[in-house]
Amino acid sequence: MLRPADFPLPAEFDHAFAVSKKLFFETDISRLQSSAEMLGVITTQGMYTDGTSLEKVLTPEAWKAVQEYCAKSGLPLEQLRHMKPWLFTITMAMVELQKLGISSQGVDIHYFNKTAEAGKSTGELETFERHLQHLVNLGAGHESEMIAKTIEDLAELPGILEKLIAAWRIGDLKKIDTLMLEDTRKKYPAVFKDLLVDRNNAWLPRIEALIKTSEVELILVGAGHLAGPEGLIALLKAKGYTIEQVDLANAKKSPKS
């Protein structure tokens, strides 16, 4: 997810799009963009309908943090308390990102919308159903930690946003790891494992199969999946693959480019 000012994207992205025959995303973007389908998910899997509410599933400390956050942000606690933790977490993130001018269109949707006109086919690393399960089970068993961490991170987001986007634009994986992952890895290992580590390991065989095809594929995933010792880049290197970062400015200097 980016701000309008973050476009146009680095030239390397358009280059990768141009030379690829097929694009692979985390999941089926068309279904993820379907407002009707996602509304159904929210209605059936995102809201408590049995009398349960957030304060009954969170620790007193986490519930207090929720109350303070809603009061500070001017959000209607009475309505939000009926959301399940995963939906409340995503709602908080969307609200704060919108305050910072971040839209729902990131790199994946930007290029997905170009595929039809360019005559490129698409695929996904995990099924839409599996993707939804990761979503609705976000932080399962660790709901209080997840919400506390989200509130903590969102408070710091304005200060690190420029640094994070700058690191992403130049492909600085070490910086991305420091800004995005390091703290969660140490403080909330279970959430970190569910959200990133397990999914990266599940995607790796699929990516390896694509590497072995004769076609060129462009794979687009969230930046957090690329950085760190558990990231896809490190996992591929550990498998013996050579990873080369595209640098069009110096492409003419390399006969392989």
FENHUNOR-V232027 format. One record per pair of residues at least 4 apart in sequence whose C-alpha atoms are under 8 Angstrom apart, sorted by the first residue. I is the first residue (numbers start at 1). J is the second residue. Records with the same first field share a line. If there is no record, write none. Layout:
I = J, J
This chain:
1 = 102, 103, 104, 105, 106, 107
2 = 6, 102, 103, 104, 105, 106, 107
3 = 7, 101, 102, 103
4 = 101, 102, 103
9 = 13, 14
10 = 14, 169
11 = 15, 248
12 = 16, 246, 247, 248
13 = 17
14 = 18
15 = 19
16 = 20, 218
17 = 23, 111, 218
19 = 216
20 = 215, 216, 217, 218
21 = 120, 121, 215, 216, 217, 218
22 = 120, 121, 122, 123, 215, 216, 217, 218
23 = 112, 115, 120, 121, 122, 123, 217, 218, 219, 220
24 = 122, 123, 124, 125, 217, 218, 219, 220
25 = 29, 108, 122, 123, 124, 125, 219, 220, 221
26 = 124, 125, 126, 131, 220, 221
27 = 32, 123, 124, 125, 126, 127, 128, 131
28 = 32, 123, 124, 127, 128
29 = 33, 109, 112
30 = 34
31 = 37, 128
32 = 37, 38, 128
33 = 38
34 = 38
35 = 39
36 = 40
37 = 41
38 = 42
39 = 43
40 = 44
41 = 45, 46
42 = 46, 47, 87
43 = 47
45 = 136
46 = 83, 84, 86, 87, 136
47 = 82, 83, 84, 87
48 = 52, 53, 82, 83, 84
49 = 82
52 = 56, 57, 82
53 = 57, 81, 82, 83, 84
54 = 58, 63, 81, 82, 83, 84, 85
55 = 59, 60, 63, 81
57 = 143, 144
58 = 62, 63, 143, 144
59 = 63, 144
60 = 64
61 = 65
62 = 66, 144, 145, 147, 148
63 = 67, 144
64 = 68
65 = 69, 148, 151
66 = 70, 147, 151
67 = 71, 77
68 = 72
69 = 73, 151
70 = 74, 75, 76, 77
71 = 75, 77
75 = 80
76 = 80
77 = 81
78 = 82
79 = 83
80 = 88
83 = 87, 88
84 = 88
85 = 89, 139, 143, 147
86 = 90, 135, 136, 137, 138, 139, 143
87 = 91, 136
88 = 92
89 = 93, 146, 147, 150
90 = 94
91 = 95
92 = 96, 151
93 = 97, 150, 154
94 = 98
95 = 99
96 = 100, 154
97 = 101, 102, 103
98 = 102, 103
100 = 158
105 = 109, 110
106 = 110
107 = 111, 220
108 = 112, 220, 221
109 = 113
110 = 114
111 = 115
112 = 116
114 = 118
115 = 119, 120, 121, 122
116 = 120, 121
125 = 203, 206, 207
126 = 130, 131, 203
127 = 131
128 = 132
129 = 133
130 = 134
131 = 135
132 = 136
133 = 137
134 = 138, 194, 195
138 = 191, 194, 195
139 = 143, 145, 146, 190, 191, 194
142 = 146, 190, 191
143 = 147
144 = 148
145 = 149, 188
146 = 150, 188, 191
147 = 151
148 = 152
149 = 153, 184
150 = 154
151 = 155
152 = 156
153 = 157
154 = 158
156 = 160
157 = 161
158 = 162
160 = 164, 179
161 = 165
162 = 166
163 = 167
164 = 168, 175, 176, 179, 180
165 = 169
166 = 170
167 = 171, 172, 173, 175, 176
168 = 172, 173, 176, 223
172 = 176
173 = 177, 226, 227, 228
174 = 178, 227, 228
175 = 179
176 = 180, 181, 223, 224, 227
177 = 181, 182, 224, 227, 228
178 = 182, 183
180 = 184, 224
181 = 185, 224, 228
182 = 186
183 = 187, 188
184 = 188, 189, 191, 192
185 = 189, 192
188 = 192
189 = 193
190 = 194
191 = 195
192 = 196, 197
193 = 197, 198
194 = 198, 199
195 = 199
196 = 200, 224, 225, 231
197 = 201, 230, 231
198 = 202
199 = 203
200 = 204, 225, 230, 231, 232
201 = 205
202 = 206
203 = 207
204 = 208, 232, 235, 236
205 = 209
206 = 210
207 = 211
208 = 212
209 = 213
210 = 217
221 = 225, 226
222 = 226
223 = 227
224 = 231
225 = 231, 232
226 = 231, 232, 233, 234
227 = 231, 232, 233, 234
228 = 234
229 = 234, 235
230 = 234, 235
231 = 235
232 = 236
233 = 237, 243
234 = 238
235 = 239
236 = 240, 241, 242, 243
237 = 241, 242, 243
246 = 251
247 = 251
248 = 252
250 = 254
251 = 255, 257
252 = 257
